[in-house]
Amino acid sequence: MVPRELIDIAQVPGGDELRLFRRGADFMIVLDRNELMNSRMSGSEEALATMSIERIADKKAPQILIGGYGMGFTLRAALAVLPADAQVVVAELVPQIIDWARGPMAELAAGCLDDPRVDVMIGDVGAEINRTRTGYDAILLDVDNGPDGLTRLGNDRLYSTRGLQAARAALAPGGVLAVWSAAPDKAFARRLDEAGFAVDEVTVRARSNGKGAKHVIWFARR
């Protein structure tokens, strides 16, 4: 069996360490004992992008905010279906994640960070949401393993009633907040409804071939 090799360690501001591993041609990003991402499983992260953009297909020159670069699955899937006049802001809290994308995982990134439609912002996606009013047609969040602050406790506010109200205010009329999760969460679905969203909860498979674990995406329309 091919051994797992530790490539680098990154500190999450206000949180724990992320570790980047490689096993053969595969990469893994790990938090403590939780494998947050694996380069072999991209289906649900890609669905986060494609299914969100389907829901705003009537928008001209769409403005998209992606919270968390990860391994870039969501960004690449979005760029594949967005028009040439779209603009995508990627808010990534951990600078080393972008360094990994341009370094050891450059082949996986496939140049997506250099697409002229993309603006990378190193910082808290919550701060970008709070400062924006009716600016985004879609906000895509995949910064934890679900609607709780796994990577750092400060992320809890993203999924609170106040955080959801801020996200709603940051969306243009008819805009969509999409939140990825490894598992269902009835309490979070209720908070979305209480924040004034029209909510669609969709189950998707972890792998792009339709296999693997079942993940959840909430699509909440303003």
HUFENJO-V796036 format. One record per backbone hydrogen bond with DSSP energy under -0.5 kcal/mol. CO is the residue of the C=O (numbers start at 1). NH is the residue of the N-H. E is the energy in kcal/mol with one decimal. If there is no record, write none. Layout:
CO/NH/E  CO/NH/E
This chain:
5/7/-0.5  5/22/-2.4  8/20/-2.7  10/18/-3.6  11/13/-0.6  12/15/-2.9  14/153/-0.5  16/12/-2.5  17/32/-0.6  18/10/-3.0  19/21/-0.6  19/30/-2.6  20/7/-3.4  20/8/-1.2  21/28/-2.2  22/5/-3.3  23/26/-2.2  26/23/-2.7  27/39/-2.6  28/21/-3.1  28/30/-0.5  29/36/-1.6  29/37/-1.6  30/19/-2.5  30/32/-0.5  31/34/-3.1  33/35/-0.6  34/31/-3.2  34/36/-1.0  37/29/-1.9  38/41/-2.0  40/42/-0.6  42/46/-2.4  43/47/-2.1  44/48/-1.7  45/49/-1.0  46/50/-2.6  47/51/-2.4  48/52/-0.7  49/53/-2.5  50/54/-2.0  51/55/-0.9  52/55/-0.5  53/56/-1.0  54/57/-1.1  56/59/-2.1  62/64/-0.5  62/87/-2.3  63/137/-2.5  63/138/-1.4  64/89/-2.9  65/67/-0.6  65/140/-3.3  66/68/-0.8  66/91/-2.6  67/142/-2.2  69/72/-2.7  72/76/-2.7  73/77/-2.1  74/78/-2.2  75/79/-2.6  76/80/-1.6  77/81/-0.7  78/81/-1.2  78/82/-1.8  83/86/-1.6  87/64/-2.8  88/90/-0.5  88/119/-2.7  89/66/-3.1  89/91/-0.6  90/92/-0.7  90/121/-3.3  91/68/-2.6  92/123/-1.3  93/95/-0.7  94/97/-1.4  94/98/-0.7  95/98/-0.8  95/99/-1.8  96/100/-3.1  97/101/-1.7  98/102/-1.8  99/103/-1.2  100/105/-2.9  103/106/-1.8  105/109/-2.3  106/110/-1.6  106/111/-0.5  109/112/-1.9  111/114/-1.4  112/115/-1.2  115/118/-2.3  117/88/-3.2  119/90/-2.5  119/121/-0.5  120/122/-0.5  121/92/-2.4  121/123/-0.9  124/127/-0.5  124/128/-1.5  125/129/-2.4  126/130/-2.4  127/131/-1.6  128/132/-0.7  129/132/-0.8  136/172/-3.1  137/176/-2.1  138/65/-2.4  139/141/-0.6  139/178/-3.2  140/67/-3.7  140/142/-0.5  141/180/-2.4  145/182/-3.0  146/148/-2.3  148/150/-2.3  151/16/-1.0  152/155/-1.8  153/156/-2.1  154/157/-1.0  155/158/-1.7  155/159/-0.6  156/159/-1.1  157/160/-0.7  160/164/-2.5  161/165/-2.1  162/166/-2.0  163/167/-2.0  164/168/-2.2  165/169/-2.0  166/170/-1.5  167/171/-0.7  168/171/-0.8  169/134/-3.1  170/135/-1.5  170/136/-2.4  172/175/-2.8  175/222/-3.0  176/139/-2.5  176/178/-0.6  177/220/-3.3  178/141/-3.1  179/218/-2.3  181/216/-2.9  185/189/-2.0  186/190/-2.0  187/191/-1.9  188/192/-2.3  189/193/-1.7  190/194/-2.7  191/195/-1.8  192/197/-1.9  193/196/-1.5  197/199/-0.6  198/221/-2.7  200/202/-0.5  200/219/-2.9  202/217/-2.6  204/215/-3.8  206/43/-1.4  206/44/-0.8  207/210/-1.7  211/207/-2.5  213/206/-2.2  213/215/-0.5  215/204/-2.6  216/181/-2.4  217/202/-2.8  217/219/-0.5  218/179/-2.0  218/220/-0.6  219/200/-2.2  219/221/-0.6  220/177/-3.0  221/198/-2.0
